[in-house]
Amino acid sequence: MKHLVNKQNLFALVMLIILGINVISCTKDNVDDSTALDPAMVAALEQYVDNVVIETYKDLADASMEMNEAVAKLNTPGGITEANVAAACQLWIKSRKYWEQSEAFLFGAAGDYNIDPHIDSWPLDQTQLDNLLSNETIMENFDADYAAENLAGGLLGFHAIEYVIFRDGGPRPFTEITENEGKYAAGIAEDLMRNTIRLEAAWAGMENITNEKQTILTDNELEPTRNYGDELKAAGMEGNRKYPTLKSGFEEVINGAIVIADEVGNAKISDPVESGNVLDVESWYSWNSLTDFQDNIISIENAYLGGVEDKRDETKSISAHIKKLNPTIDAELRAAIDTAIVEIQGIGEPFRDHLNQEDTEAAVAACNALMEKLEQAKSLLN
Amino acid sequence: MDTTEKIPDLENRYLPGGGTTISALGSFSFDNPAPNLNAENEEIHLQGDAEFEAEFTAAPAPVNAGLGVQFNNTSCLKCHPSDGRAPFPTGNINQFSGFFLRTSVPGEGMHGAPNPVPGFGDQLQNQAVLGYQSEVKFTVEYEDLPVTFADGTVVTLKKPIYGVTDAYMDFPSDAMISPRIGPQMYGLGLLEAIPEADIIARQDIDDADGDGISGKANYVWDPETNSTRLGRFGWKANTPSVLVQAASAYNGDMGVTNYLFPVESSYGQSNGEQNLNDDPEIADEILDDVTLYCQTLAVPAARDLENPMVVRGYNLFEEAKCSKCHISTAQQTGVIQGIPAISNQTIYPYTDMLLHDMGENLADGRPDYLANGKEWRTRALWGIGLIYSVNGHTDFLHDGRAKSIEEAILWHGGEAEESQKFYRELSEEDRKAMIAFLEAI
């Protein structure tokens, strides 16, 4: 994971070493007195967990269930129709939106359970896919269980479904889709659905998801082993191994945002420009790339401002805390989020037709500026 | 003993990676570039970072071609998630994971290496590009090993017993197998930079000092220099450098050929012919960039070293003689040409870089160069307390069989038997103190 570190913090740390100064002070706060936790910071983390992460994952799981139902129709006799393909495409776009809006928090369950690479690997492994689709022995019984147990990331997830149902930025002509492709897409969509439900359960707790979702997880032995939401909400409380301080909880949230700002600017946009290879462009078949990138920045916005759009409470946000520490940096960070969204939009659709430095440099610079502001905000926590 | 005696040299010990140390908690503790990298190396590091993530696909393909034909996983990151440690694959052992089995038959191979199994080589790939049959599938069963503490507490260790099934051809009955799991990646360049003379000076092959602990360096073949060199990496120190480790992982784990290993691992096998004449499958600079990336990941800072419980744990660690192998004093790195960030650093990795007999329960019965079937290289302990945060599990040792740091201690036998017994004699409070120390460094 590309992750740029806080240069200011690092400079300070190196100076401490050079000057031979004891750095105990930078670690002493690992033992928080839980009675002294800043209630505003606690509230901000609760808001983040409940109204950013869990809300997004709930929407993602719900949309993935809808997509699964739609894609399953392509695996029914006579089910590969223009209307069914178009419906599947719409629901792919809807699910994709929530997934991309979750990428500022790929830490925790998405990584520990290997869900991110499982459902969002790129590139698609075309050679293996051709081998799979032409292998009647495998395809006869192909389903989500087979996919989960036997396929690598390049044959799974959003881009595998996208390959079957999209072409050139729109629904694929239904007459081109074979029965085996319909069966394959259905298996992949069900596997994707299970994993997105697992994400919701891992943050919200099994008891807080619907009975239908619980059954899907238990039937497939995918019950999460810990509650990531409770763990982050309890940052700074005694016995919290992962987040021994409130500061470490805040840093986690900001680091998650930094990683995706970096990824959008320096990988998702820059890599295909550098290579000139249109196949380096993620979401290649749907031409959804720029929407993906903007949703990634919206993920940062939701994380920073205290909620997804209709659940937002800026008084309980990371932003409110940063504003108290340095209102200028808070304002600049907010502006940097807006600028990044605008500049990504400014590249021009479809992204594949603008793989040159002139069209993309403003967006890359805006992502890097956003990353820098996030680093500055993080440094204020010291 | 005085268990309140302060931990010495806190100034340096808080920064176990010297100038490469970064203060970080949470999920992002292991994937940071060393903060003291110069601009040129930082650029290479970031390029290597992207390549480390790259998902390989079966050739021919327009992007990242070269996966397989035989392989264990599809990217570096999947065996070293978040640059950390892979969990043991629970449930289906053949799911995509950071686990695999090495293999060999009795006798010596080229340059003293393990003798490869005809038709299978020295590493078993349990995945294959669709349309090909994988070499084998892995199996595992468990044997309970109850361990009783002096206070009556019982912990039951699960001893894994591995096997293979569904081999594409007869798997020889005399073939030995040895499990491996992908370890965390930070600090590797620093370990590479420890002067060879310092490591050799710690050897006590015949236990001349009579302390029951020997320590032996491994000497292995280096395909970069075409010479025998000190082994530093791998669970049995069977690899001389980060470069060779990375190159062999590309080839053995992913089936991706490169300038050091230009021949497919399954070359000549009936389940492995690719015939695409596309070797090496990655550009030379990709291997070099990934190597520098692996050499220059920041070491996480130590924490809480003045906490009384951690101090108590340190003193118990010393009294138990754990530090005979996991040496707890500072080490100095030498010079790695071109990477000043990892050169001339004062570090606290808590390893002597030597092989030790770890007893029957950990034995794999498979020699690897000079390492016999009971010997393993002392692992560095820096940062292990953060694995739970970064990777969401606490599976330790060479195959993840230990489910906690405590279990890892209990698995120690052979030269470490007395230290393990010392731990078992401790009160619950003292046991917690020692774990607290290990989680703090």
Interface residues (C-beta under 8 A of the other chain):
Chain A: M1 K2 H3 L4 V5 K7 N9 L10 F11 L13 V14 I17 G20 I21 N22 V23 I24 C26 T27 K28 N30 V31 F107 G108 A109 G111 D112 Y113 N114 P117 S121 W122 P123 L124 D125 Q126 T127 Q128 N131 L132 N135 I138 E149 A152 G153 G154 L155 E221 R226 R241 K242 Y243 P244 T245 S248 G249 E251 E252 N255 G256 V259 N266 A267 D271 N277 L279 D280
Chain B: L10 E11 Y14 L15 G18 G19 T21 I22 S23 A24 L25 G26 S27 F28 D31 N32 P33 P35 N36 L46 D49 A50 E53 E55 F56 T57 A58 A59 P60 A61 P62 V63 N64 L67 N73 T74 S75 L77 K78 P81 S82 D83 G91 N92 N94 Q95 F96 Q127 V129 L130 G131 A298 A301 A302 R303 D304 L305 E306 N307 Y388 S389 N391 G392 H393
